[in-house]
Amino acid sequence: MWHTVARVILLGIICLISVTSAVNNDWYKNSLVYQIYPRSFKDSNGDGIGDLNGITSKLEHIKDIGADALWLSPIFTSPQADFGYDISNFTDVNPEYGTLADFDKLVAKAKSLGLKVLLDYVPNHSSHEHEWFKKSIKRIKPYDDYYIWKNATYVNGQRRPPNNWLSVFGGSAWEWNQERGQYYFHQFVAGQPDLNYRNMALDQEMKNVYTFWMNRGVEGFRIDAINHMFEDPRFLDEPSANRPDLPSDDYDTLNHIYTKNQNETYTVLASWRNLLDKHSADKKTDYKMILTEAYTDFDLTVKYYNAGSTVPFNFMFIADLNNQSTASDFKLSIDRWMNHIPSKDTVANWVVGNHDNHRVASRFGMKLADRLNMLSMVLPGVAVVYNGDEIGMLDRPFTYEETVDPAGCQAGPSRYHLKSRDPERTPFQWDDTTSAGFSTNNKTWLPVHKNYKTLNLAAQKKSPVSHYKVFKAMSALKKKPIIKDGSLEVILVTEKVLGVVRRNQGSIVVLLLNFSDYPVEVDARTWLNIPEQLVVYIASVGSKINTGTRVNTASYILPGAASVVLASPNVFYY
């Protein structure tokens, strides 16, 4: 009898250990997140628009390059006024992209490959075609207060918006609705009315959206434009930014102290963190990642950590640094981020690119196309990369007539090129066949870059040296203990050369970046306190540095604009 009881107890303990060990709450801490812009990734049905089945057919590529998770930009039902960020149904798939059944297949295949699926979550607004908004217009409760409605002001008998607030895309942020007889507020295009989170019913509706997608296997969310969610309830005019160089209705002519970065945002985010954590605990699943997008001051960005964000996007490679930045600029930016991470339970992150900003190779130049990828994967924490940057894709120039992005269209013929996001959203270049292998259709929703015949994934897989091979080598290095667990030092070797050193249990990895267009001789051994002999692990395309070469770090000539990873021999074998 005792033996039977003991056996039952032992089996229970083993089962408990198995369940506990199956849950991984640390998976994200050294992860690589790959952003997919669904409309431009892969078209499966020949209509010229990317879709879910196309993504599913290419998941092996995402696994191949070493990603841990894929983040899908919006796939929800939408009239596409802002290409998916105007959502008319938060719990269904836009027909152009497929169906919920297609989404389920994508998730199932991703899981079979060990990939986690993250979704864009767009909390600031819905589409004006959403049923909530249609009922809000008619003042049907509880929807009457789901959006931000205000009465008009009148000047000399002329109807005017309630205040001077401007849309991110230019022009007044207020749109008159004749049926309701009031203005509604929209921080983005007029077809994106802002939601009212001071309404508790709306707040719960949006929590239900999270639960819907988590129940379908989603393991994290990227939260779009989170710092726009709340507005000051006094609806005061915003002060001038004193920008006489800009048109009077340009968003940047005002200081947005009443329409961004309100404290309530952090409170709502904390409630979402609790919701996701409870779902993981109840379903015994891995930790669910939250990535927050806020182009804002550094201290306000870091504050998102304490409210529950896993990855408050670090946009320093996009917003703070450029092709004129020095080695010292990079060091200062990296140090600032590393020195302000709130606790040992939070991790750094490095956003290389995204769908709203020019591609890395266009921002920094082709010679430096590998630099940010190499940095993001040698530095500790989460690397976030945009589809196409792993092969060094370039922006495609657009005429005003070709422009479809509302930000560019609204800016007009003379300024569209300053605002349009079309150049970085062109279709992924898979090979040199029709439409770069993105579609069987010659006409795609955005034109393919004309360089696809030579710049494409298939060609780079065959080439002995390519951006793809650099990226893949770096993602493999990122998985090794020296990057996952190693110490970090960021040191100026010379005025022109930055060194990043990782050490772990006798192993060493060194990334050297030459910020000069000319060769620089460095004594890396002395300045970085590293062995005199190290081996080239990988080097940037165009550097003409051969992988596997043994180098003398005491007197090493680093080619102009080159980025190189040196390692102790044991790094290659574990």
C-alpha positions, 0 to 999 in steps of 0.5 A: 500500500505504501509503495503504491502511494509513494509511486503515485506521489512520485508520478505527481511530482514528475508530472508537475516538474514536466509541466513547469519545465515546459513553460519558458518564461525567459525565451524572449531575453536573447531573442531575434524578432522578425517583423513581417509586413504582410502585404509585401512579404509573399503573395500566394494567389497571384493578386499582387498582394501578400497574404497569410498563406504566402507567409506560411509558405515562407516560414522556413526562411524565418527559421533559417535566419535564426528568428525566434518570433515573427511579428505580423503588421496588421492583418485585421479586417480593414478598408485599407485607408492606412493599409491595415492600421484602420481596423473595422473588425479587431477579431477577423482577418482582412479578406485580401490576406485570407481567413481565420482558418488560414491564420490558424494554419500559419500559427500551427506551422510556426509552432512546429518550427519553434517560432512564436507568432506576435500580432500588431495590436492597434489600440489608439483607433478603429476604422470609421467603418467599425460597427462601434463607430457607426453605433456611436454616430447614432448615440446608441449606448454604450457605444455613444462614448466609445470615441472622442466627440466634441461640439464645434466652436463658432467664430463669426458664425462659422463652424470651427473644430474644438481646438488646434490639435493636428493629425500626425498626417497633417491638417486638423485632427477633428472631423465633422460628422453631420449625422451626430452633429459633432466633431470626432478626434483622429490622431491619424487619418480621418478614417481612424477615429480615436478610441476613448479609454476613459470608457470602461466598456471600451476598455473591456472590449479591447481586452477581449481582443487580446484574449481572442487572439491569445486563444488562437495561439498568439504569444505576444503583441506589438502595441502600435502608437501607444503614447497616442492613446490618451488626450488631456481631458481639458482639450486645451490648444497645444503650444506652437513649436516655432517652426516657420519653415513648415506649412501651418497644418504640419503636425510638427508645428505644435508641441504635443503636450496634450495629445501624447504621453499622458500618464493614464497610458502606463496604467492601461498598459499595466492592466494589459500586462496582468491580462497576458500574464493571467492567460499564460498562467491559466493555460500554462503557456510561455511568457507573452511578449509585449513590444511597445511603439512610442517615438518619445523622450528617452525617459518616457520610453524607459518608463514603459518597462515598469508598466509591463512592456517587455520591449519598449522599442529602442529607436536609437538606430532610427531616430538618434543615429545616422550615416554621419554619426561617429563611433563616440555617438554610437557608444554614448547611445548604447551606454545610455540604454544599457545604464537605464534598464530598470532591473535585472529582470528587464532586457535591452532591445535594438530596433534595426528597422521597420515599415515606417522608416527608410531601410537600413541600407538606404539610411546608412548606405550599402557599405554599412548595410550589415553594421546595425544587424551585427551590432544588434546581435552582439549586444545583449537583449532583443534584436528586432529586424524588418523583413528584407533587411537581412538581405540588404534591400534598398528603398525604391524611389517613388513619384508622387503619382505612384505614391499610395501611402496616405502620409505621402499623399496628404503631404502633396507633390512638393513634400510627399517624399518627406512623409511617404513610407512606400519606399521601405514597403516594397515587396520582398525580393525572393529571386530573379523571377517575375516580381522578384518571386513575390507574386506571379503577377507582373502588377503588384500593390507597390512596384518591385525595386528594379534591382531585384534581378541581382539583389535577392535572397536566392542569389545571396544564398548561392554567393560565397559572401552576402548580407544573408550569410552575414545575418545568418552567422550573426544570429547563430552567434547570438544563440551561443552562451557568450552572447546570451550570458556574457559580460559587455564592454563598449569601448572607443579603440580610436576616434574612428573605431568602436569595439564591443567585447563580450566575455564568458568563461574564458571565451571572447567575442569582439565586434570592431566597427570602422567609422572611417571610409579609410583603413585604420590600424588599431591596437585592439589587444591593449585597448580592449584587453583581449588576446593577441591572436583571435580568429575572424568569425564574420565580416561585413560585405565589401570588407574583403576580410576572410572568415576564419583568418587568424589576426594579430589584434595588437596591430590590426588594419581594419578596412574602411567602413568595415565591421568585423567579429573576432572570436577566440577559437573555442567560440566556434565549437560550442 
